[in-house]
């Protein structure tokens, strides 16, 4: 929640150096045409899926002999490399324009055209208005014309992170104690104030975890198709709904193989829903407050990520059925929130000011007659 002001003051490029990977969408999306924005942003998430699979394999090699500290250290190496590479990233031309840096915006576009071997398009950039140059503030997210959508997006982002990281934690927890009934052996913790038992995952556990992680790939490809076919709102609603169904299926007494299938499908669809939120959010907010809006949504997602271990690990030890069902109910709530979003952003050009985003009120007959 502290990063959006830094993003706006220092620029889109600067926030990459804070290693807040979720904000890459702001910079990347502002360079993309509306017709291919969803596909490009979604497909770049393939590298997230590759990283997730690689992390499981790395854990299989490192955890048994070196422990989690070494795993964390090895996992941080790509982030250090990425931080150095940020030096070569171009600044957002849209951001430069909203700050009145006309020449910088032109230079950025000329550089990109040159690197792509294409001439600059005819015409010239529109000079920014006084309103568009005004810095976005957090309170602007709760203005009457933005409040409803902002709150709905906060709910969606919170549920996305809550459910995504929840299914990751549930997968390992359910595989630790298989008993043929919803994949878990619910152990009574009695009146103990603290439950610290930690079991080492076996090779079979890592194998099944790898399979569920591979679910990210079909989830992303399906999402890329649906975003362009039925739009952002309905894609998120559909994927939240399917996730809920398969999470409830996890409560069925079944085999480990079928449990893996349920978790695979659930992870594929929650990954896709998360990606839908990444697409809709920067398309909704104007340039003057896009970083602020996406940053606030990301902050709500962190709340969901903080809460989910208490459900997927602590509550699971007391009642697996109750813990698993919470994820299904939360995603049903997110389904409704997605359907209540005020408009579809598919094919919509990114806006630069709040006035362009706010829905136009129909003119009254008296006003038209005057």
Secondary structure as GFF3:
##gff-version 3
##sequence-region A 1 370
A	DSSP	alpha_helix	3	10	.	.	.	ID=ss1
A	DSSP	alpha_helix	12	16	.	.	.	ID=ss2
A	DSSP	three_ten_helix	21	23	.	.	.	ID=ss3
A	DSSP	alpha_helix	24	29	.	.	.	ID=ss4
A	DSSP	alpha_helix	37	44	.	.	.	ID=ss5
A	DSSP	alpha_helix	46	62	.	.	.	ID=ss6
A	DSSP	alpha_helix	68	85	.	.	.	ID=ss7
A	DSSP	three_ten_helix	86	88	.	.	.	ID=ss8
A	DSSP	alpha_helix	93	98	.	.	.	ID=ss9
A	DSSP	alpha_helix	102	115	.	.	.	ID=ss10
A	DSSP	alpha_helix	130	133	.	.	.	ID=ss11
A	DSSP	three_ten_helix	138	142	.	.	.	ID=ss12
A	DSSP	alpha_helix	144	176	.	.	.	ID=ss13
A	DSSP	alpha_helix	203	213	.	.	.	ID=ss14
A	DSSP	alpha_helix	215	229	.	.	.	ID=ss15
A	DSSP	alpha_helix	232	249	.	.	.	ID=ss16
A	DSSP	alpha_helix	256	284	.	.	.	ID=ss17
A	DSSP	three_ten_helix	287	289	.	.	.	ID=ss18
A	DSSP	alpha_helix	290	309	.	.	.	ID=ss19
A	DSSP	pi_helix	310	315	.	.	.	ID=ss20
A	DSSP	alpha_helix	316	318	.	.	.	ID=ss21
A	DSSP	alpha_helix	320	339	.	.	.	ID=ss22
A	DSSP	alpha_helix	354	357	.	.	.	ID=ss23
A	DSSP	alpha_helix	365	369	.	.	.	ID=ss24
###
